Amino acid sequence: MTTPISTTSRTGRCQCGDIRFEVGGEADYVHLCSCVDCQYLSGGPVMSWVSFPLDALKWTGAGGEPNWHNTWPDSRRGFCPMCGSQVCALDDGATSIAVTLSALGNPPDLVPVNQSFRETAVPWLPQVPDTRN
């Protein structure tokens, strides 16, 4: 568990704006992930994530809820069917949803406190140290 961040309502979207959402509640576990799935899905060495209470999420765009793709037997990623942007990840039975920091516009108060899957991280990019309390 990490130190909770502001309970201010936040808005996010995909690149084209068809998928839009609002999240509330405390932002939790801002981190980078360098798992192979995140690398393939993002086309980059890491993805950045933050979790919010699932019951504080509302899909607000014309596209409604994103399309879902299972990346693990019990986890799926939400993406825009129009532009392909990945906006979230949801585990079966979870009470929180992970949202990409990019979908939130990379807010300056959400700073990664850890990096998961260090063993598959690229060697040429410094890793985020674990600064969780």
DSSP file with accessible surface (Angstrom, degrees, kcal/mol):
  #  RESIDUE AA STRUCTURE BP1 BP2  ACC     N-H-->O    O-->H-N    N-H-->O    O-->H-N    TCO  KAPPA ALPHA  PHI   PSI    X-CA   Y-CA   Z-CA
    1    1 A M              0   0  183      0, 0.0     2,-0.2     0, 0.0   132,-0.1   0.000 360.0 360.0 360.0 142.0    0.0    0.0    0.0
    2    2 A T        -     0   0   14    130,-0.1   130,-0.1     1,-0.1     3,-0.0  -0.669 360.0 -75.8-114.4 172.0    1.2    3.5   -0.8
    3    3 A T        -     0   0   77     -2,-0.2    26,-0.1     1,-0.1    -1,-0.1  -0.530  57.3-115.9 -67.8 124.9    0.4    6.9    0.5
    4    4 A P        -     0   0   65      0, 0.0     2,-0.3     0, 0.0    24,-0.2  -0.289  27.0-144.5 -63.4 148.6   -2.9    7.9   -1.0
    5    5 A I  B     -A   27   0A  43     22,-1.7    22,-1.3     1,-0.2   105,-0.0  -0.828  45.4 -46.0-113.1 154.8   -2.9   10.9   -3.3
    6    6 A S        -     0   0   52     -2,-0.3    21,-0.8    20,-0.2    -1,-0.2   0.423  40.2-139.9 -16.3 138.8   -5.6   13.6   -3.7
    7    7 A T        +     0   0   89     19,-0.2    18,-0.9    -3,-0.1    -1,-0.2   0.234  56.8 135.7 -92.7  12.0   -9.3   12.5   -3.9
    8    8 A T        -     0   0   88     16,-0.1     2,-0.1     1,-0.1    15,-0.1  -0.314  64.8-105.3 -59.7 142.2  -10.0   15.1   -6.5
    9    9 A S        -     0   0   57     15,-0.1     2,-0.3    13,-0.1    15,-0.2  -0.463  41.7-164.1 -67.7 139.0  -12.0   13.9   -9.5
   10   10 A R  E     -B   23   0B  30     13,-3.1    13,-2.8    -2,-0.1     2,-0.3  -0.939   8.5-147.1-126.6 152.0   -9.9   13.4  -12.6
   11   11 A T  E     +B   22   0B 102     -2,-0.3     2,-0.3    11,-0.2    11,-0.2  -0.863  18.7 173.7-117.7 152.8  -10.7   13.0  -16.2
   12   12 A G  E     -B   21   0B   8      9,-2.3     9,-2.3    -2,-0.3     2,-0.3  -0.933   4.6-179.4-148.3 171.7   -9.0   11.0  -18.9
   13   13 A R  E     -B   20   0B 108     90,-2.2     7,-0.2    -2,-0.3    92,-0.2  -0.985  30.2 -99.1-163.7 167.5   -9.3    9.9  -22.5
   14   14 A C        -     0   0    4      5,-2.1     3,-0.3    -2,-0.3    73,-0.0  -0.294  54.3 -90.3 -82.6 179.3   -7.8    8.0  -25.4
   15   15 A Q  S    S+     0   0  137      1,-0.2    -1,-0.1     2,-0.1    69,-0.0   0.907 127.0  39.5 -62.6 -41.4   -5.8    9.7  -28.1
   16   16 A C  S    S-     0   0   61      1,-0.0    -1,-0.2    69,-0.0     0, 0.0   0.652 107.2-123.0 -86.5 -13.7   -8.8   10.4  -30.4
   17   17 A G  S    S+     0   0    9     -3,-0.3    45,-0.3     2,-0.2    46,-0.2   0.443  79.5 116.4  89.6  -0.7  -11.1   11.3  -27.5
   18   18 A D  S    S+     0   0   45      1,-0.1    45,-2.7    43,-0.1     2,-0.6   0.896  74.5  52.5 -67.7 -40.0  -13.8    8.7  -28.3
   19   19 A I  S    S+     0   0    0     44,-0.2    -5,-2.1    43,-0.2     2,-0.3  -0.888  74.6 165.1 -97.5 118.1  -13.2    6.9  -25.0
   20   20 A R  E     +B   13   0B 111     -2,-0.6    40,-2.3    44,-0.3    41,-1.5  -0.960   7.2 175.8-130.8 151.7  -13.4    9.4  -22.1
   21   21 A F  E     -BC  12  59B   3     -9,-2.3    -9,-2.3    -2,-0.3     2,-0.4  -0.966  22.7-142.6-151.2 164.5  -13.7    8.7  -18.4
   22   22 A E  E     -BC  11  58B  69     36,-2.4    36,-2.5    -2,-0.3     2,-0.4  -0.993  18.3-171.7-129.1 136.6  -13.9   10.3  -15.0
   23   23 A V  E     +BC  10  57B   1    -13,-2.8   -13,-3.1    -2,-0.4     2,-0.2  -0.960   5.1 177.4-127.3 147.8  -12.3    8.7  -11.9
   24   24 A G        +     0   0   14     32,-0.7    32,-0.2    -2,-0.4   -16,-0.1  -0.713  37.3  61.1-132.2-172.1  -12.6    9.8   -8.3
   25   25 A G  S    S-     0   0   27    -18,-0.9     2,-0.4    -2,-0.2    -2,-0.1  -0.264  95.9 -27.5  81.2-175.0  -11.4    8.6   -4.9
   26   26 A E        -     0   0  100    -19,-0.1     2,-0.3    -2,-0.1   -20,-0.2  -0.594  58.7-129.3 -80.4 130.9   -7.8    8.2   -3.8
   27   27 A A  B     -A    5   0A   0    -22,-1.3   -22,-1.7   -21,-0.8     2,-0.4  -0.584  35.2-169.0 -72.6 136.5   -5.1    7.6   -6.5
   28   28 A D  E     +D   51   0C  45     23,-2.6    23,-3.1    -2,-0.3   -25,-0.0  -0.985  44.8   4.1-138.0 147.4   -3.1    4.6   -5.4
   29   29 A Y  E     -     0   0C  53     -2,-0.4     2,-0.5    21,-0.2    -1,-0.2   0.932  60.5-164.5  48.8  67.2    0.2    2.8   -6.4
   30   30 A V  E     +     0   0C   2     81,-0.2    83,-3.1    20,-0.2    84,-0.4  -0.660  31.6 145.1 -73.8 122.0    1.6    5.0   -9.1
   31   31 A H  E     -D   49   0C  23     18,-2.4    18,-3.1    -2,-0.5     2,-0.3  -0.981  48.8-115.6-155.5 164.7    4.2    2.9  -10.8
   32   32 A L  E     -De  48 115C  28     82,-2.3    84,-2.7    -2,-0.3     2,-0.4  -0.812  24.9-154.3-100.2 149.8    5.9    1.9  -14.0
   33   33 A C  E     +De  47 116C   9     14,-2.7    14,-1.9    -2,-0.3    84,-0.2  -0.993  16.8 179.5-126.5 129.1    5.6   -1.6  -15.4
   34   34 A S        +     0   0    0     82,-2.1    83,-0.1    -2,-0.4    -1,-0.1  -0.008  34.3 138.5-116.0  30.2    8.2   -3.2  -17.6
   35   35 A C     >  -     0   0    5      1,-0.1     4,-2.2    12,-0.1     5,-0.2  -0.302  67.8-110.1 -67.6 159.1    6.6   -6.6  -18.1
   36   36 A V  H  > S+     0   0   61      1,-0.2     4,-2.8     2,-0.2     5,-0.2   0.894 117.7  55.8 -60.9 -38.1    6.7   -8.0  -21.6
   37   37 A D  H  > S+     0   0   48      1,-0.2     4,-3.0     2,-0.2     5,-0.2   0.938 108.6  46.8 -61.4 -45.9    3.0   -7.4  -22.1
   38   38 A C  H  > S+     0   0    1      2,-0.2     4,-2.2     1,-0.2     6,-0.4   0.889 111.9  52.0 -63.6 -36.9    3.3   -3.7  -21.3
   39   39 A Q  H  X>S+     0   0   43     -4,-2.2     4,-1.9     2,-0.2     5,-0.6   0.949 114.4  41.3 -64.7 -46.7    6.3   -3.4  -23.6
   40   40 A Y  H  <5S+     0   0  190     -4,-2.8    -2,-0.2     1,-0.2    -1,-0.2   0.921 116.9  48.3 -65.6 -44.4    4.5   -5.0  -26.5
   41   41 A L  H  <5S+     0   0   73     -4,-3.0    -1,-0.2    -5,-0.2    -2,-0.2   0.844 120.5  35.9 -68.0 -33.1    1.2   -3.2  -25.9
   42   42 A S  H  <5S-     0   0   50     -4,-2.2    -1,-0.2     2,-0.2    -2,-0.2   0.700  95.6-132.5 -91.7 -21.9    2.8    0.2  -25.5
   43   43 A G  T  <5S+     0   0   75     -4,-1.9    -3,-0.2     1,-0.3    -4,-0.1   0.677  78.8  89.7  74.3  14.4    5.6   -0.1  -28.1
   44   44 A G  S   <S-     0   0   25     -5,-0.6    -1,-0.3    -6,-0.4    -2,-0.2  -0.815  93.4 -99.0-134.5 177.4    7.9    1.3  -25.4
   45   45 A P  S    S+     0   0   34      0, 0.0     2,-0.3     0, 0.0    77,-0.2   0.724  99.6   9.9 -75.5 -19.8   10.1    0.0  -22.6
   46   46 A V        -     0   0   35     -8,-0.1     2,-0.3    -7,-0.1   -12,-0.2  -0.970  58.7-143.4-149.6 162.5    7.5    0.7  -19.8
   47   47 A M  E     -D   33   0C  18    -14,-1.9   -14,-2.7    -2,-0.3     2,-0.4  -0.939  21.3-134.5-123.1 154.7    4.0    1.7  -19.2
   48   48 A S  E     -D   32   0C  20     -2,-0.3    53,-1.6   -16,-0.2    54,-0.4  -0.921  26.6-177.1-114.1 135.9    2.9    4.0  -16.3
   49   49 A W  E     -DF  31 100C  11    -18,-3.1   -18,-2.4    -2,-0.4     2,-0.3  -0.931  17.6-178.9-133.6 153.0   -0.1    3.1  -14.1
   50   50 A V  E     - F   0  99C   0     49,-1.9    49,-3.4    -2,-0.3     2,-0.3  -0.977  22.3-135.7-147.0 143.3   -2.2    4.4  -11.3
   51   51 A S  E     +DF  28  98C  20    -23,-3.1   -23,-2.6    -2,-0.3    47,-0.2  -0.787  19.2 179.9-105.5 148.3   -5.2    2.7   -9.6
   52   52 A F  E     - F   0  97C   2     45,-2.2    45,-2.7    -2,-0.3   -27,-0.1  -0.950  44.7 -80.3-135.5 157.2   -8.5    4.2   -8.5
   53   53 A P  E >   - F   0  96C  42      0, 0.0     3,-1.6     0, 0.0   -29,-0.3  -0.350  36.7-137.3 -58.6 130.9  -11.6    2.6   -6.9
   54   54 A L  G >  S+     0   0   59     41,-2.8     3,-1.6     1,-0.3    42,-0.2   0.875 103.0  58.4 -60.0 -36.4  -13.6    0.8   -9.5
   55   55 A D  G 3  S+     0   0  152     40,-0.5    -1,-0.3     1,-0.3    41,-0.1   0.588 100.0  59.2 -73.5  -5.3  -16.8    2.2   -8.1
   56   56 A A  G <  S+     0   0   32     -3,-1.6   -32,-0.7   -32,-0.2     2,-0.4   0.225  85.6 102.0-102.9  12.8  -15.5    5.7   -8.7
   57   57 A L  E <   +C   23   0B  31     -3,-1.6     2,-0.4   -34,-0.2   -34,-0.2  -0.825  45.1 178.5-100.1 135.4  -15.1    5.2  -12.5
   58   58 A K  E     -C   22   0B 123    -36,-2.5   -36,-2.4    -2,-0.4     2,-0.5  -0.990  24.4-138.5-136.7 125.7  -17.6    6.6  -15.0
   59   59 A W  E     +C   21   0B  57     -2,-0.4   -38,-0.3   -38,-0.2     6,-0.1  -0.743  30.1 167.9 -80.8 124.6  -17.2    6.2  -18.8
   60   60 A T        +     0   0   72    -40,-2.3   -39,-0.2    -2,-0.5    -1,-0.1   0.515  35.1  99.0-119.4 -10.0  -18.3    9.6  -20.3
   61   61 A G  S >  S-     0   0   15    -41,-1.5     3,-1.7     3,-0.3   -43,-0.1  -0.298  82.4-107.6 -83.2 167.5  -17.2    9.6  -23.9
   62   62 A A  T 3  S+     0   0  104    -45,-0.3   -43,-0.2     1,-0.3   -44,-0.1   0.800 118.9  59.8 -60.6 -29.1  -19.3    8.9  -27.0
   63   63 A G  T 3  S-     0   0   31    -45,-2.7    -1,-0.3     1,-0.2   -44,-0.2   0.553  93.5-157.3 -78.0  -8.1  -17.5    5.6  -27.4
   64   64 A G    <   +     0   0   27     -3,-1.7   -44,-0.3   -46,-0.4    -3,-0.3  -0.395  56.2   5.6  68.8-141.1  -18.7    4.4  -24.0
   65   65 A E  S    S-     0   0  105     -6,-0.1     3,-0.1     1,-0.1   -44,-0.0  -0.431  87.2-107.5 -74.0 147.7  -16.7    1.7  -22.4
   66   66 A P        -     0   0    4      0, 0.0    14,-0.2     0, 0.0     2,-0.2  -0.210  35.2 -98.1 -67.9 165.7  -13.4    0.6  -24.1
   67   67 A N  E     -G   79   0C  78     12,-2.4    12,-2.6     1,-0.0     2,-0.4  -0.555  43.2-131.7 -75.8 153.6  -13.0   -2.7  -25.9
   68   68 A W  E     -G   78   0C  64     10,-0.2     2,-0.4    -2,-0.2    10,-0.2  -0.895  21.0-172.4-117.5 142.1  -11.3   -5.3  -23.8
   69   69 A H  E     -G   77   0C 101      8,-2.2     8,-3.0    -2,-0.4     2,-0.5  -0.996  24.4-130.7-131.1 123.0   -8.4   -7.6  -24.6
   70   70 A N  E     +G   76   0C  95     -2,-0.4     6,-0.3     6,-0.3    -2,-0.0  -0.635  29.8 169.6 -74.7 123.5   -7.4  -10.4  -22.2
   71   71 A T  E    S+     0   0C  24      4,-1.7     5,-0.2    -2,-0.5    -1,-0.2   0.558  72.9  21.0-106.9 -17.0   -3.7  -10.3  -21.6
   72   72 A W  E >  S-G   75   0C 117      3,-1.8     3,-1.3     1,-0.0    -1,-0.2  -0.929  93.2-100.2-138.3 163.7   -3.6  -12.8  -18.7
   73   73 A P  T 3  S+     0   0  117      0, 0.0    -3,-0.0     0, 0.0     3,-0.0   0.832 124.5  26.5 -57.3 -28.9   -6.2  -15.4  -17.8
   74   74 A D  T 3  S+     0   0   93     18,-0.0    18,-2.8    17,-0.0     2,-0.4   0.125 115.9  67.5-121.2  19.7   -7.6  -13.1  -15.1
   75   75 A S  E <   -GH  72  91C   9     -3,-1.3    -3,-1.8    16,-0.3    -4,-1.7  -1.000  53.2-173.9-143.7 142.4   -6.7   -9.6  -16.4
   76   76 A R  E     -GH  70  90C  67     14,-2.4    14,-2.9    -2,-0.4     2,-0.4  -0.947  16.5-135.8-136.3 155.9   -7.8   -7.6  -19.3
   77   77 A R  E     -GH  69  89C  15     -8,-3.0    -8,-2.2    -2,-0.3     2,-0.5  -0.898  15.3-138.9-112.2 140.1   -6.8   -4.2  -20.9
   78   78 A G  E     +GH  68  88C   0     10,-2.5     9,-2.8    -2,-0.4    10,-1.4  -0.850  29.7 168.6 -99.8 129.6   -9.2   -1.6  -22.1
   79   79 A F  E     -GH  67  86C  64    -12,-2.6   -12,-2.4    -2,-0.5     7,-0.2  -0.950  39.0-101.2-139.1 158.5   -8.5    0.2  -25.4
   80   80 A C     >  -     0   0    0      5,-2.4     4,-1.8    -2,-0.3   -65,-0.0  -0.664  20.3-151.4 -79.5 127.7  -10.2    2.5  -27.8
   81   81 A P  T  4 S+     0   0   66      0, 0.0    -1,-0.1     0, 0.0     0, 0.0   0.707  94.1  51.6 -72.3 -15.8  -11.5    0.6  -30.9
   82   82 A M  T  4 S+     0   0  139      3,-0.1    -2,-0.0     1,-0.1    -3,-0.0   0.932 129.7   9.3 -84.5 -50.9  -11.0    3.8  -33.0
   83   83 A C  T  4 S-     0   0   46      2,-0.1    -1,-0.1     0, 0.0     0, 0.0   0.575  92.5-123.8-110.0 -13.5   -7.4    4.8  -32.2
   84   84 A G     <  +     0   0   48     -4,-1.8     2,-0.1     1,-0.3     0, 0.0   0.418  52.1 156.3  87.2  -2.2   -6.1    1.8  -30.4
   85   85 A S        -     0   0   32     -6,-0.1    -5,-2.4     1,-0.1     2,-0.5  -0.350  40.4-133.7 -60.9 134.7   -5.0    3.7  -27.3
   86   86 A Q  E     +H   79   0C  27     -7,-0.2    -7,-0.3     1,-0.1    17,-0.1  -0.772  32.3 167.6 -87.4 128.6   -4.7    1.6  -24.1
   87   87 A V  E     +     0   0C   1     -9,-2.8    13,-1.7    -2,-0.5     2,-0.3   0.625  53.3   0.3-116.7 -19.8   -6.4    3.4  -21.3
   88   88 A C  E     -HI  78  99C   1    -10,-1.4   -10,-2.5    11,-0.3     2,-0.3  -0.977  47.4-140.2-161.7 170.2   -6.8    0.9  -18.4
   89   89 A A  E     -HI  77  98C  12      9,-2.5     9,-2.3    -2,-0.3     2,-0.4  -0.991  16.7-169.8-140.5 143.8   -6.4   -2.6  -17.0
   90   90 A L  E     -H   76   0C  16    -14,-2.9   -14,-2.4    -2,-0.3     2,-0.3  -0.987  10.4-149.6-141.2 125.9   -8.8   -4.5  -14.9
   91   91 A D  E >   -H   75   0C  83      5,-0.4     3,-2.0    -2,-0.4   -16,-0.3  -0.698  38.9 -94.0 -90.4 145.9   -8.3   -7.8  -13.0
   92   92 A D  T 3  S+     0   0   88    -18,-2.8    -1,-0.1    -2,-0.3   -18,-0.0  -0.339 110.4   8.3 -56.8 132.4  -11.2  -10.2  -12.5
   93   93 A G  T 3  S+     0   0   84      1,-0.2    -1,-0.3    -3,-0.0     2,-0.0   0.501  95.0 148.2  75.7   4.9  -12.9   -9.5   -9.2
   94   94 A A    <   -     0   0   29     -3,-2.0    -1,-0.2     1,-0.1     3,-0.0  -0.335  44.3-155.0 -73.2 153.9  -10.9   -6.3   -8.5
   95   95 A T  S    S+     0   0  120    -41,-0.1   -41,-2.8    -2,-0.0   -40,-0.5   0.359  80.4  51.6-104.4  -0.2  -12.2   -3.4   -6.6
   96   96 A S  E    S-F   53   0C  49    -43,-0.3    -5,-0.4   -42,-0.2     2,-0.4  -0.935  70.5-143.5-132.5 159.1   -9.8   -1.0   -8.3
   97   97 A I  E     -F   52   0C   1    -45,-2.7   -45,-2.2    -2,-0.3     2,-0.5  -0.966  15.0-133.4-122.6 138.2   -9.0   -0.2  -11.9
   98   98 A A  E     -FI  51  89C  19     -9,-2.3    -9,-2.5    -2,-0.4     2,-0.4  -0.804  23.1-167.8 -91.0 131.4   -5.5    0.7  -13.2
   99   99 A V  E     -FI  50  88C   2    -49,-3.4   -49,-1.9    -2,-0.5   -11,-0.3  -0.927  25.0-112.8-118.0 141.7   -5.5    3.7  -15.5
  100  100 A T  E  >  -F   49   0C   5    -13,-1.7     4,-0.9    -2,-0.4     3,-0.4  -0.522  17.8-134.0 -72.6 140.4   -2.5    4.7  -17.7
  101  101 A L  T >4>S+     0   0    8    -53,-1.6     5,-2.9     1,-0.2     3,-0.6   0.860 106.7  60.8 -61.2 -32.6   -0.9    8.0  -16.6
  102  102 A S  G >45S+     0   0   78    -54,-0.4     3,-1.5     1,-0.2    -1,-0.2   0.884  98.4  55.7 -62.8 -37.3   -0.9    8.9  -20.3
  103  103 A A  G 345S+     0   0    8     -3,-0.4   -90,-2.2     1,-0.3    -1,-0.2   0.788 107.9  50.3 -66.4 -23.9   -4.7    8.7  -20.5
  104  104 A L  G <<5S-     0   0   20     -4,-0.9    -1,-0.3    -3,-0.6    -2,-0.2   0.383 123.8-105.6 -90.5   0.6   -4.8   11.2  -17.6
  105  105 A G  T < 5 -     0   0   58     -3,-1.5    -3,-0.2    -4,-0.2    -2,-0.1   0.716  58.5 -79.1  82.1  20.5   -2.5   13.6  -19.4
  106  106 A N      < -     0   0   95     -5,-2.9    -1,-0.2    -6,-0.1    -4,-0.1   0.948  58.8-148.5  53.1  60.0    0.5   12.7  -17.1
  107  107 A P    >   -     0   0   21      0, 0.0     3,-1.5     0, 0.0    -1,-0.1  -0.310  11.0-130.1 -61.3 138.0   -0.5   14.9  -14.2
  108  108 A P  T 3  S+     0   0  125      0, 0.0    -2,-0.0     0, 0.0     0, 0.0   0.713 102.4  60.8 -66.5 -18.7    2.5   16.2  -12.3
  109  109 A D  T 3  S+     0   0   75      1,-0.1     2,-1.0     2,-0.0  -103,-0.1   0.607  87.6  79.1 -85.0  -8.3    1.3   15.1   -8.8
  110  110 A L    <   +     0   0    7     -3,-1.5    -1,-0.1    -9,-0.1    -9,-0.0  -0.790  62.9 170.5-102.0  94.5    1.2   11.4   -9.8
  111  111 A V        -     0   0   92     -2,-1.0   -81,-0.2   -81,-0.1    -2,-0.0  -0.891  38.4-107.9-108.7 128.0    4.8   10.3   -9.6
  112  112 A P        -     0   0   35      0, 0.0   -81,-0.3     0, 0.0     3,-0.1  -0.268  27.5-172.8 -56.9 137.2    5.8    6.7   -9.8
  113  113 A V        +     0   0   33    -83,-3.1    18,-2.8     1,-0.2    19,-0.6   0.363  67.0   7.5-110.2   0.0    6.9    5.1   -6.5
  114  114 A N        -     0   0   11    -84,-0.4   -82,-2.3    16,-0.2     2,-0.4  -0.975  60.4-131.7-167.2 169.4    8.1    1.7   -7.9
  115  115 A Q  E     -e   32   0C   7     13,-0.3     3,-0.3    -2,-0.3   -82,-0.2  -0.984  22.5-151.3-136.0 123.0    8.7   -0.3  -11.1
  116  116 A S  E    S+e   33   0C  25    -84,-2.7   -82,-2.1    -2,-0.4   -81,-0.0  -0.578  73.0  27.9 -93.7 160.4    7.4   -3.8  -11.5
  117  117 A F    >   +     0   0   85     -2,-0.2     3,-1.6   -84,-0.2    -1,-0.2   0.904  64.7 168.1  57.1  50.3    8.9   -6.6  -13.6
  118  118 A R  G >   +     0   0   84     -3,-0.3     3,-1.5     1,-0.3    -1,-0.1   0.811  66.9  69.5 -59.5 -30.7   12.5   -5.2  -13.2
  119  119 A E  G 3  S+     0   0  149      1,-0.3    -1,-0.3     0, 0.0    -2,-0.1   0.725 104.6  40.1 -66.4 -19.7   13.9   -8.5  -14.6
  120  120 A T  G <  S+     0   0   51     -3,-1.6    -1,-0.3     2,-0.1    -2,-0.2   0.268  88.9 122.8-110.4  12.7   12.5   -7.6  -18.1
  121  121 A A  S <  S-     0   0   20     -3,-1.5   -75,-0.1    -4,-0.2     6,-0.1  -0.398  72.7-102.6 -70.7 148.5   13.4   -3.9  -18.0
  122  122 A V    >   -     0   0   31    -77,-0.2     3,-0.9     1,-0.1    -1,-0.1  -0.474  24.8-134.0 -68.6 143.9   15.6   -2.6  -20.7
  123  123 A P  T 3  S+     0   0  130      0, 0.0    -1,-0.1     0, 0.0     4,-0.1   0.687  97.4  62.4 -76.3 -14.4   19.1   -2.1  -19.5
  124  124 A W  T 3  S+     0   0  182      2,-0.1    -2,-0.0     1,-0.0    -3,-0.0   0.457  91.5  70.8 -94.5   2.7   19.5    1.4  -21.0
  125  125 A L  S <  S-     0   0   67     -3,-0.9    -1,-0.0   -80,-0.0    -4,-0.0  -0.968  86.6-118.9-120.9 122.6   16.8    3.2  -19.0
  126  126 A P        -     0   0  115      0, 0.0     2,-0.2     0, 0.0    -4,-0.1  -0.309  33.1-122.3 -58.0 140.6   17.3    3.8  -15.3
  127  127 A Q        -     0   0   74     -4,-0.1   -12,-0.1     1,-0.1    -9,-0.0  -0.530  21.0-107.7 -84.8 152.3   14.7    2.1  -13.1
  128  128 A V        -     0   0   29     -2,-0.2   -13,-0.3     1,-0.1   -96,-0.1  -0.659  39.3-125.0 -75.6 125.1   12.4    3.9  -10.7
  129  129 A P        -     0   0   86      0, 0.0     2,-0.9     0, 0.0    -1,-0.1  -0.345  25.3-102.8 -70.1 154.2   13.5    3.1   -7.2
  130  130 A D        +     0   0   80      1,-0.1   -16,-0.2   -16,-0.1   -17,-0.1  -0.702  50.2 162.7 -78.1 106.8   11.0    1.6   -4.7
  131  131 A T        +     0   0   78    -18,-2.8    -1,-0.1    -2,-0.9   -17,-0.1   0.132  20.4 140.2-113.0  18.3   10.0    4.6   -2.6
  132  132 A R              0   0   98    -19,-0.6  -130,-0.1     1,-0.1    -2,-0.0  -0.331 360.0 360.0 -64.3 146.0    6.8    3.3   -1.1
  133  133 A N              0   0  155   -132,-0.1    -1,-0.1    -2,-0.0    -2,-0.0  -0.496 360.0 360.0 -81.9 360.0    6.2    4.0    2.6
